[in-house]
Amino acid sequence: MNFDRLLFGTAGVPNSTAKKNNPIEGVKRIHELGLDCMQLEFAHGVRMKEEVSSGLRKVSYELGIPLTSHGPYYINLNAREQDKIDSSVERIIQTAKISDLCGAESMTFHAAFYMKDSPFDVFDLVEKSMNVIEERLNRLDIEIELRPELTGKTSQFGSLEELITLTKNVNSCRPCMDFSHLYARTGKFNSEKEFDEVLGTLKDELEKDALQNMHIHMSGISSNSKGDLKHLNLDDSDFNWKDLLKSLKKFDCRGYVICNSPNLEVDAKKMKDFYMSI
């Protein structure tokens, strides 16, 4: 991935797409809307025919609309039963395989739940599984960035600190920075100064090009003491998205910004328009 700015797109096929279950038509709609990228959503399972994936790769290349992907929700690398951990590993690998066929270079997923275990023990289990996944993908000659997501619930693995350490320990890992989740999870990081702090930490702790190769999620958000409740449209939330975009521009961040708001392309376009006006 080598872009000269942030690219803006939707988590899934835009709502205004005529054939809403057709990701190829979704990419075409992204192009029509003047947006830049699209995330393939495999949240409920990896089910895509090979001819669809090859068609996606072709239209993505022809229209200049790069793709990312999101793995199934049924992933927990800290499950109580080993067979469930094994199934989670398989789901990540299957997502990587189909994402690679589609031409996606970055995939994200929710890695684990703490299940009342020590976060340190959970980290060790997640790291172990990520090393297994990396080794298997290498054998399959699949090159894709594995991006565990910064999660919004305090019961989930995926704090900023955990993702930074995992990135240092596993070669193919990078963080998926969901700033809305970070706000919901911590109750802070919602001002330009605080966003500067997060980006400065990423720059200092990770490789020098970490900010030039980002996979970002952004939306409105509602939360309680346990973290995020649901995604909201930007206008219905107090998440300070404009200050975030100012910080991202200030730090010359590049990569994907995927909008998770319910109105998808409306907020994605709002983000892009504001970013381009700064």
GIVEN-V199964 format. One record per backbone hydrogen bond with DSSP energy under -0.5 kcal/mol. NH is the residue of the N-H (numbers start at 0). CO is the residue of the C=O. Records with the same first field share a line. If there is no record, write none. Layout:
NH: CO / CO
This chain:
6: 254
8: 256
9: 36
10: 258
11: 9 / 38
16: 13
19: 17
21: 18
22: 20
25: 21
26: 22
27: 23
28: 24
29: 25
30: 26
31: 27
32: 28
33: 29 / 30
34: 29
35: 7
36: 7
37: 65
38: 9
39: 37 / 67
41: 39 / 69
44: 41
46: 44
51: 48
52: 48
53: 49
54: 50
55: 51
56: 52
57: 53
58: 54
59: 55
60: 56
61: 57
62: 58
63: 59
64: 59
65: 35 / 63
67: 37
68: 105
69: 39
70: 107
72: 42
74: 72
76: 110
78: 75
83: 80
84: 80
85: 81
86: 82
87: 83
88: 84
89: 85
90: 86
91: 87
92: 88
93: 89
94: 90
95: 91
96: 92
97: 93
98: 94
99: 95
100: 96
101: 97
102: 98 / 99
103: 98
104: 66
105: 66
106: 144
107: 68
108: 146
110: 108
113: 154
114: 154
116: 113
121: 117
122: 118
123: 119
124: 120
125: 121
126: 122
127: 123
128: 124
129: 125
130: 126
131: 127
132: 128
133: 129
134: 130
135: 131
136: 132
137: 133
138: 134
139: 135
140: 137
141: 136
142: 140
143: 141
144: 104
145: 171
146: 106 / 144
147: 145
148: 108
149: 175
150: 148 / 157
153: 225
155: 152
156: 111
162: 158
163: 159
164: 160
165: 161
166: 162
167: 163
168: 164
169: 165
172: 169
173: 145
175: 147
176: 174 / 214
177: 175
178: 176 / 216
179: 216
181: 177
182: 178
183: 179
184: 180
185: 181
186: 182
194: 190
195: 191
196: 192
197: 193
198: 194
199: 195
200: 196
201: 197
202: 198
203: 199
204: 200
205: 201
209: 206
211: 208
212: 209
213: 253
214: 174
215: 255
216: 176
217: 257
219: 231
221: 229
223: 226
226: 223
227: 151
228: 221
229: 221
231: 219
235: 232
236: 233
240: 238
243: 239
244: 240
245: 241
246: 242
247: 243
248: 244
249: 245
250: 246
251: 248
252: 247
253: 210
254: 4
255: 213
256: 6
257: 215 / 255
258: 8 / 256
259: 217
260: 217
263: 260
265: 262
267: 263
268: 264
269: 265
270: 266
271: 267
272: 268
273: 269
274: 270
275: 271
276: 272 / 273
277: 273 / 274
